[in-house]
Structure formats: C-alpha cells, structure tokens
Amino acid sequence: MDRRKLTLPNKPQDRSAASKPETDALRRGRALERLSVGVVTADDATGKDLLRALQRTRAAVQHVTPDPGPLPASFDVLYCDLCSSLPQRLPWVTGEPTSALVLVVRPSQSFELSLLEHCAPHGIVHLPIAPQAALTSLSIAYGLFRYERRLRQRIEKLDDNLRTTRTVEQAKLILMRSKGLSEEDAYNHLRKQAMHRRVSIGALASAIVDTQDLIG
C-alpha cells in the first residue's frame, strides 16, 4: 500500500474581493488623468511645488500666470491664489460654476471668512502641500463639483416639469370652457391631439395657452 502523503491541489483563491479596492482606485486615477487643471498661482517656490504635486496625478496640468482680469473658463478644475479681488474675477455666475474651484492659501496668509463665502470654492489647500494632499484635493473638489452639477440638472428638470404641469392645467381649463368638456375629457382630448400631431402634451398645451392669450 502506498503510504505516501497525498497532496491536494491548492484551491484557487477568490481574488475579486481583494482586488476591488485596487480596481476602484485605478478607476478613480484614470478619471483624474482625463481632467484639465489650471493653476493660477504666482511663479514662486511654493507655487511650483503645488504645480509639481498636481502633475504627479497625471492630470493635464497647466500653469497660468496670475492676471487681474477674469479667470480662464476652459478647465475642469481651477487652483487659484486667494485674494480679495477673486470673487469679481470668477468667469461664472455665483452658484453656477463651470469649473471646480480650489483656493490656494499662502503661508501665513490671513483673510476674512466672508471671502470664502463669496468665492464658494469646492476645496481649499494651504501651501506648502504634500503630494498626497494635492491628489486628495483634486479628487474631492471635482467630485463635489459634479455632485452640484447633477443637483442643478435635477432642479432644472423639476422646474420644467412643474411649468409643464401648470401649462397643461391652463390648457384643460380653456378646453373645458370653450368646448364644454369635463376635466377628464379635456385631458383625453389633449392627449389624443398630441399623439395625432406627434408632439408632447406640454408643447400642445403651451400652444393652446399662447393662442388664448393672443385672442384674449
């Protein structure tokens, strides 16, 4: 009888759970690599350190020499030296940014908190900055910017739906008065006419209301 010890083949390990954090990290890293980042800072030692730290994220980083005029609006993320004139130089309406904004505070720089409120930044960094802090600030700022943008889009959609609902109600009242229809019949009439004309109920209702306004 062969008494040699049997060796069972090693059971393959499920590496999916262990590799998931790495996969997520790589996915976030690739997302950051596609960003365009403008760095509007003075060309001094601390400014260059920030520039190099951001370049390590592999994003498309460009140094922009500070200018008293409006800030550039072509970047996904803007890093800007904090100064009293910054709120007036932002290239967007307050509350509707077109870029993520990160404020850069210089060593020993003092400022009023109201200045931050007027700029409404998505992040703030204090120089000198560590490379990992630069990566974190970039990721968080752009994440907050995208979240705010999604909220604004949802609000705009809700506003559009509310306006459409009001217009449909006005159109129903016009049909009820002019054709002697019930509320349900007026809505069904709107729906059938919209399907026949291949337009939305909202568009047809708007045309009815506009026509009523024109003829008084």
N, C-alpha and C positions, 0 to 999 in steps of 0.2 A: 504493500500500500504506500502510495506516495504521500509522505507526511510534510512535504514542503509547504510552507505558508503561502496561501493563496493571496494574491494581491489584486484587489478590486480596482478597476479603473476609477480615476478621480472624477467625481461628479462635477460637471461644468457649473461654474458659479454664475449666478444671475447678476450681471454687472450693470443692468439697466438702472437700478436704484442708486448705485454708487456713482455712475457716470452722469446722472441727471443734473446735479448742481454744476458740473463742469460744462455740460451742454448748454444749460441756461446762461452761464457766464460767457461762453463763447458766442452765444446768440446776441447777448447784450453788447459784447465787444464789437461784433460785426455791425450792429446798428449804429454804434458811436463812430465807427470808421466812415460811415456814409454822411456824417454831419459836416457842414461847413461852419467854421468857428472864426469869428472876427475878434481880435484882441486889440482894443483901443486903449493903449497904455503908453506912458512915457517910455522912451527908449533908454532906460537905465538898468542897473544890475538886477533889481527886483522884478522889473518888467520883463527882462529877458529870461529870468528864472521861471516866471509864470508861462511864458511862451514855450520854453523847452518842456516844462511839465505837461502842458496840453498836447504838445507834439508827440509825446510818448503814448498818448491814447490812440494814435494813428488816425485821428480825425484830420480833415483838411483845414489846417490852422493857418491863418493869415494875420500878420501884424499890420495894424492900421495906425498911422501916426495921428495923435490927437489933433483935432481941428475944432475951432469954435462953432462951426456950422452943424447942421443936422447929422446924426449918426447914420452910417450905412444901413440899408434895409434889406440887403441881399443875403444875409447869413441866417443859418438856423439858430445859432447861439451867439450872443454878443457878450464879451467881457469888457467892462468899461471902468476906467478910473472914476471913483465917486467924486463929484464936485457940485457946487451949488447951482451951476447952470445946466446940469444934466437933464432935469425934467423938461426943460424947454427944447432940448436937442433931440429928444426921442422922436423917431420917424413914424409914430403911430398915435392914434387917439388913445387917451388913457383908458385902460381896461380892455383894449382890443389890440394887444401886441401881435406883431407879425414875426417876432423872434423871441427866443428865450433870453432873458436879461440876467446877467450875473454882475453884481457890483464888486469892484476891486478896491479894498481899503488899504491904504499905505501904512507902514509902521508909524505908530504914534499919531496917526491922523484922528482928529476929533470932528464930529459932525452932529447935527441935530437929527433926532429920530424922525421928525416930520419930513426930512429929505427922503428918507427911505419910503415913506408912505406915498409921496408924490411920484417916485420912480416905479413903485410896485414891482420890485425885482422877483425873480424866481430863485435867486440864490445870492449869497454874498461870501467872498473869500477875503481873508486877511493875509497880506504878504509879510514875510516870505511864506511860501506854500510848499508843502510836501507833494511829491508826485501822486501819491495815492489820494490825497485831498483834492487834487485837480481832477482826477478821474471821477471821484465821488460827486463833486460839484457839477461837473458836466452832465453826468447821468441823472442826478436829481433835478437839476434845472430844466433839462429838456423833457423829462418825464412830467413835471408839473405843467410845463407849457402845453404839452399835448393833451393832458387831462383837462385843462382850462378850455382848450380849443374844442374838445368834444362836448363839454358842458355848454359852451356858447352855441354850438351847432344844434344841440338838443333844444335849447331855449328858443332859438330861431324857428325850429320846426314846430314846436308847441305854439308859438305865436302865430305862425302861418295857419296851423290847424284851427286855432281859435278864431282868426279872422275869417277863414272859410266857413266855419260853423255859423258865425253871425250873418254872413252874406247869404247862406242857404236859408236861414230863418227869415231874413228880409224878403227873399225871393218867394218863399212859401206864402208869406202874408200877402204879397202882391197878387199871386195866383188865386189865393182864397177870396180876395176881394173882387178881382176882375172877372173870374170865371165861376165864382160861387162854389168852390171846391172845399172839401174838408181838409184838415191838415194832412191826413194820411194820403188822400188823393192828390193833393198838391205836391207832396214829396214824390209819389209814384210818377206823376207827370214829369217832374224834373228829371227823375232817373231815366225814364224811357226816352225823353228828348235828348238827354246827354248821350245815351247809348246810340241813338239814331244818328246824331251828329258827330259821334266819335270824339267827344270832348269830356272833360271831367265835369261832375256835378257842380263843383266850385266855380269853374270857368263859365258854365251856363248861367248859374245863379248871379254871378258878377255882371254878366251881360244884361240880364233882366233888370237888375237894380240900376245899372247905369242908364239903361233905356228909360226906365221910370223917372229917373232924376232929370233926364233931358226933356221929357214931355211934360214934366210937372205932375 
